Amino acid sequence: MITSEKKQAVIADLASAKNDTGSPAVQVGILTKRIEELTAHLKANKHDFAARRGLLQMVGKRKRLLKYLAEQDGKAYLALVKKLGLRK
């Protein structure tokens, strides 16, 4: 589970305005941190299939948000992918 401090750091890093917590870029950033933590958990607990299903759902949601962002603003999409270190 992502801590509130890590979540606030991601929001502060990716927010376009002071109160921006729901933009696609912020949502992708939060999902990326959650995916990283869950991936580390699954490396230690290979048989946690419920967590694996949750991970796959998060990856799918992040993929949909990135697709939406790419359609709306291609430059912002490329900047976000580069900043988070994701593959295109």
C-alpha positions as CSV (number, residue, x, y, z in Angstrom):
1,M,0.0,0.0,0.0
2,I,1.3,3.4,-0.9
3,T,1.8,5.7,2.0
4,S,0.2,9.1,2.1
5,E,3.6,10.8,2.1
6,K,4.6,9.1,-1.1
7,K,1.2,9.9,-2.7
8,Q,1.6,13.6,-1.8
9,A,5.1,13.6,-3.3
10,V,3.8,12.2,-6.6
11,I,0.9,14.7,-6.6
12,A,3.2,17.6,-5.9
13,D,5.6,16.4,-8.7
14,L,2.9,15.9,-11.4
15,A,0.2,18.4,-10.5
16,S,-0.5,21.1,-13.0
17,A,-2.2,23.3,-10.4
18,K,-2.2,23.6,-6.6
19,N,-5.4,21.5,-6.1
20,D,-4.8,19.1,-9.0
21,T,-5.3,15.6,-7.7
22,G,-7.5,14.0,-10.4
23,S,-5.8,14.8,-13.7
24,P,-4.8,11.9,-15.8
25,A,-1.1,12.6,-15.3
26,V,-1.5,12.5,-11.5
27,Q,-3.6,9.4,-11.6
28,V,-1.0,7.7,-13.8
29,G,1.8,8.7,-11.4
30,I,-0.1,7.3,-8.4
31,L,-0.9,4.1,-10.2
32,T,2.8,3.7,-11.2
33,K,3.9,4.0,-7.6
34,R,1.3,1.4,-6.5
35,I,2.3,-0.9,-9.3
36,E,6.0,-0.7,-8.3
37,E,5.2,-1.6,-4.7
38,L,2.9,-4.4,-5.7
39,T,5.5,-5.8,-8.1
40,A,8.0,-5.9,-5.2
41,H,5.4,-7.7,-3.1
42,L,4.7,-10.3,-5.8
43,K,8.4,-11.1,-6.2
44,A,8.5,-12.2,-2.6
45,N,5.0,-13.8,-2.6
46,K,4.7,-15.7,-5.8
47,H,1.4,-17.4,-4.9
48,D,-0.6,-14.3,-4.0
49,F,-2.9,-14.5,-6.9
50,A,-5.4,-12.0,-5.6
51,A,-2.7,-9.4,-5.5
52,R,-1.6,-10.4,-9.0
53,R,-5.2,-9.8,-10.3
54,G,-5.2,-6.4,-8.6
55,L,-1.9,-5.6,-10.3
56,L,-3.2,-6.5,-13.7
57,Q,-6.3,-4.3,-13.1
58,M,-4.0,-1.4,-12.2
59,V,-1.8,-1.9,-15.2
60,G,-5.0,-1.9,-17.4
61,K,-6.3,1.3,-15.9
62,R,-2.9,3.0,-16.3
63,K,-2.9,1.9,-19.9
64,R,-6.3,3.4,-20.5
65,L,-5.4,6.7,-18.8
66,L,-2.2,6.9,-20.9
67,K,-4.2,6.3,-24.1
68,Y,-6.6,9.0,-23.1
69,L,-3.8,11.4,-22.4
70,A,-2.1,10.6,-25.7
71,E,-5.3,11.4,-27.6
72,Q,-5.9,14.7,-25.7
73,D,-2.3,16.1,-25.5
74,G,0.5,14.2,-27.2
75,K,3.3,16.4,-25.8
76,A,2.1,16.0,-22.2
77,Y,1.9,12.2,-22.8
78,L,5.5,12.0,-24.0
79,A,6.7,14.2,-21.2
80,L,4.9,12.0,-18.6
81,V,6.2,8.8,-20.1
82,K,9.7,10.1,-20.0
83,K,9.4,11.5,-16.5
84,L,8.0,8.2,-15.1
85,G,10.3,6.0,-17.1
86,L,7.6,4.0,-18.9
87,R,7.7,2.4,-22.3
88,K,5.7,4.0,-25.0
